[in-house]
């Protein structure tokens, strides 16, 4: 009998997962997180999910894994470390460059993790069959209505910190999560305990005060939500608080003291691409749709599309205090996207002098039909007076 054949199934699968590059693995019962489901329903009922309509549409399935897949009995939660080489907040001091969230500086993690999960899932079924066990599996990477973070905590990978993200004693805030749901009854891991204590570092680090209370996030104020999920103009009162963050935000993650134990990610496909570390805003703002797709071919950034991305870049330019970027802003005043035009008006109002704003407004308002863009011109003109 081989060593693997004599070992518990859970240990064998953990070894296979590590051979695929996963840094940590644990198992939770499918019914392990009823309190998390109740909190999620309360959160959505309060509207804190913003315009992420899919959160409400999938609420029942998301809140209860048994509704998502009634046959599910166990969930293997796997973590892949993507720890950065340095504090990602350093780029915030370079106001004419864009700050991109660590996870989006590399290739799209969905495309990297899902094949690994599928191989582990196939190995799980094969090993189970060798032991006379029949079962089924489904793999999930972030896109399915599954509460990965509470399940990861139940599986012992870490705990949900006050910023609502998973924190690991070994990897800090930097874990990608994947899930393998199965009909097999597997021995659950010991859940991790909360080790935040009285620390408020993540809450105090948030640039937009998106945490109304510990363990509660208001997505409508979160920079990650605003730059990625939000499909309309960014609320005017939040724009100055965003700085040069053009895709996501790592401030609450990077502020966590547990990061002192974090390690550099080992998977080179998840290493930051040099061109995404601190890209000049001047190079990004002029991208048309083909150029945008060519610039971010394997990046999660491509998912938001050119329109939202250039909106974000223009907000960052408006916060840059760099008048050399004014010509690029002026070039976007006639953009084919109303949302881009509106963001360009706001950036213009932050960089240009009074006469320049009034001249541009007098020309643009003759033909501008979009109500939101006209409102931006009205606000800019009032500010210029």
Residue pairs with C-beta under 8 A, 6 or more apart in sequence:
4 12
4 15
4 127
5 130
5 131
8 187
9 124
9 127
9 128
9 131
9 133
9 184
9 186
10 27
10 186
10 187
12 127
13 25
13 76
13 120
13 123
13 124
13 127
14 25
16 120
16 123
16 124
16 127
17 25
17 76
17 78
17 120
18 25
20 116
20 119
20 120
21 80
21 116
21 266
21 267
22 78
22 79
22 80
22 116
22 120
22 178
23 79
23 80
23 81
23 170
23 171
23 175
23 266
24 78
24 79
24 81
24 157
24 168
24 170
24 171
24 175
25 76
25 77
25 78
25 79
25 155
25 157
26 76
26 77
26 152
26 155
26 156
26 157
26 189
27 74
27 75
27 76
27 77
27 155
27 186
27 187
27 188
27 189
28 74
28 75
28 77
28 151
28 152
28 154
28 155
28 188
28 189
28 191
29 73
29 74
29 75
29 154
29 188
30 65
30 66
30 72
30 73
30 74
30 75
30 181
31 65
31 66
32 151
32 154
32 188
32 191
33 65
33 147
33 150
33 151
33 154
34 64
36 63
36 147
36 150
37 62
37 63
37 64
37 147
38 63
40 59
40 62
40 63
40 147
41 59
41 63
43 49
43 216
44 55
44 56
44 59
47 220
48 216
48 217
48 218
48 219
48 220
49 55
49 56
49 219
50 219
50 220
50 225
50 229
50 230
51 229
51 230
51 231
51 232
52 219
52 225
52 229
55 62
58 145
60 67
61 67
61 68
61 145
62 68
62 145
62 146
62 147
63 147
65 72
65 75
65 146
65 147
65 151
65 181
66 72
68 144
68 145
68 146
69 138
69 181
71 136
71 183
72 138
72 181
72 182
72 183
73 182
73 183
73 184
73 185
73 186
74 181
74 182
74 184
74 185
74 186
74 188
75 146
75 151
75 155
75 179
75 180
75 181
75 182
76 120
76 124
76 155
76 179
76 180
76 181
76 182
76 186
77 148
77 151
77 152
77 155
77 157
77 177
77 178
77 179
78 117
78 120
78 177
78 178
78 179
78 180
79 152
79 157
79 158
79 166
79 168
79 171
79 175
79 176
79 177
79 178
80 109
80 112
80 113
80 116
80 175
80 176
80 178
80 265
80 267
80 270
81 171
81 174
81 175
81 176
81 262
81 263
81 265
81 266
82 102
82 103
82 106
82 109
82 174
82 175
82 176
82 265
82 267
82 270
83 171
83 172
83 174
83 259
83 262
83 263
83 264
83 265
84 102
84 174
84 264
84 265
84 272
85 264
85 272
87 254
88 99
88 101
88 102
88 250
88 254
89 250
89 251
89 254
91 97
91 98
91 99
91 244
91 277
91 278
92 99
92 243
92 244
92 245
94 244
94 278
95 243
95 244
95 316
95 319
95 320
95 321
95 322
96 244
96 280
96 281
96 282
96 320
96 322
96 324
96 325
97 244
97 278
97 279
97 280
97 281
98 244
98 245
98 246
98 247
98 278
98 279
98 280
98 281
98 284
98 313
98 316
99 243
99 244
99 245
99 246
99 249
99 278
99 316
100 246
100 247
100 248
100 276
100 277
100 279
100 301
101 224
101 247
101 248
101 249
101 250
102 174
102 250
102 253
102 272
103 109
103 176
103 248
103 300
104 247
104 248
104 276
104 299
104 300
104 301
105 272
105 273
105 276
105 277
106 269
106 270
106 271
106 272
106 273
106 276
106 299
107 269
107 270
107 298
107 299
108 298
108 299
108 300
108 302
108 303
109 141
109 176
109 270
109 300
110 141
110 142
110 143
110 300
111 298
112 267
112 269
112 270
113 141
113 176
113 178
114 139
114 141
114 178
116 178
117 139
117 140
117 141
117 178
117 179
117 180
118 139
120 180
121 137
121 139
121 180
121 182
124 135
124 137
124 180
124 182
124 184
125 135
125 136
125 137
128 134
128 135
128 184
133 184
135 182
135 183
135 184
136 182
136 183
137 180
137 181
137 182
137 183
138 180
138 181
138 182
139 178
139 179
139 180
139 181
140 146
140 148
140 178
140 179
140 180
140 181
141 177
141 178
141 179
142 148
142 177
144 179
146 179
146 181
148 177
148 179
149 160
149 164
149 165
149 166
149 177
150 160
151 179
152 158
152 166
152 175
152 177
153 159
153 160
153 166
153 191
153 192
154 188
154 191
155 188
155 189
155 191
156 189
156 190
156 191
156 192
157 166
157 168
157 175
157 177
157 192
158 166
158 167
158 168
158 169
158 171
158 175
158 192
159 166
159 167
159 192
159 193
159 194
159 195
159 196
160 166
160 167
160 194
160 215
161 167
161 173
161 196
161 202
161 256
162 196
162 199
162 200
162 202
162 203
162 211
162 214
162 215
163 202
163 203
163 206
163 211
163 217
163 252
163 253
163 256
164 215
164 216
164 217
165 173
165 252
165 253
166 173
166 175
166 177
167 173
167 195
167 196
167 256
167 258
168 175
168 258
169 192
169 195
169 258
169 261
170 261
170 262
170 263
171 261
171 262
171 263
172 253
172 256
172 258
172 259
172 260
172 261
172 262
173 253
173 254
173 256
173 258
173 259
173 262
174 253
174 259
174 262
174 265
176 270
195 258
196 214
199 257
200 214
201 255
201 256
201 257
202 211
202 252
202 253
202 255
202 256
203 211
203 214
203 252
204 255
205 251
205 252
205 254
205 255
206 222
206 251
206 252
207 223
207 241
207 242
207 243
207 245
207 249
207 251
208 221
208 222
208 223
208 226
208 238
208 241
208 242
209 221
210 217
210 218
210 219
210 221
210 222
210 223
211 217
211 218
211 252
212 218
219 225
219 229
221 238
222 249
223 242
223 245
223 248
223 249
223 251
224 248
224 249
226 234
226 235
226 238
226 242
227 234
227 242
227 245
227 246
227 247
227 248
227 249
227 304
227 308
227 312
228 247
228 248
228 303
228 304
228 308
230 308
231 308
232 339
232 372
233 311
233 339
233 342
233 343
233 372
233 376
234 242
234 311
234 312
234 315
234 343
236 346
236 379
239 315
239 318
239 319
239 346
240 318
240 319
242 315
242 316
242 319
243 316
243 319
244 281
244 316
244 319
244 320
245 312
245 316
246 281
246 284
246 309
246 312
246 313
246 315
246 316
247 301
247 304
247 309
247 312
253 259
265 271
276 299
281 313
281 316
281 317
281 320
281 322
281 325
281 328
282 324
282 325
282 328
284 295
284 309
284 310
284 313
285 310
285 313
285 314
285 317
285 325
285 328
285 329
285 332
286 328
286 331
287 295
287 306
287 309
287 310
288 306
289 306
292 302
292 305
292 306
292 309
292 310
293 302
293 306
296 302
301 309
306 337
307 337
307 339
307 340
308 339
310 332
310 335
310 337
310 340
310 343
311 339
311 340
311 342
311 343
314 329
314 332
314 340
314 343
314 344
314 346
314 347
315 343
315 346
315 347
317 325
317 328
317 329
317 347
317 351
318 329
318 343
318 346
318 347
318 349
318 350
318 351
319 350
320 351
321 350
321 351
322 351
323 351
325 347
325 351
326 348
326 351
326 352
326 356
329 344
329 347
329 348
329 351
329 352
330 344
330 348
330 360
332 340
332 341
332 343
332 344
332 347
333 341
333 344
333 345
333 348
333 360
333 364
334 341
334 364
335 341
335 344
338 370
338 372
338 373
339 372
341 368
341 370
341 373
341 376
342 370
342 372
342 373
342 375
342 376
345 364
345 373
345 376
345 377
345 380
346 376
346 379
346 380
348 356
348 357
348 360
348 380
349 357
349 379
349 380
349 383
349 384
352 360
354 384
354 385
357 380
357 381
357 383
357 384
358 381
358 384
361 377
361 380
361 381
361 384
364 373
364 377
365 374
365 377
368 374
368 377
